[in-house]
Amino acid sequence: MGVYKENQVMGSVIPFAILILALVVFNVYLFLLPMAHRM
């Protein structure tokens, strides 16, 4: 039962972590894009 509960938690955490990571990468990309154009 403990293993099942851990798998449930991981199942809900992983997509959330991927979403956060995608947002961070997107923000960094938007932040660096104007700097790259200026160079």
Buried (B, 14 or more C-beta within 10 A) or exposed (E): EEEEEEEEEEEEEEEEEEEEEEEEEEEEEEEEEEEEEEE
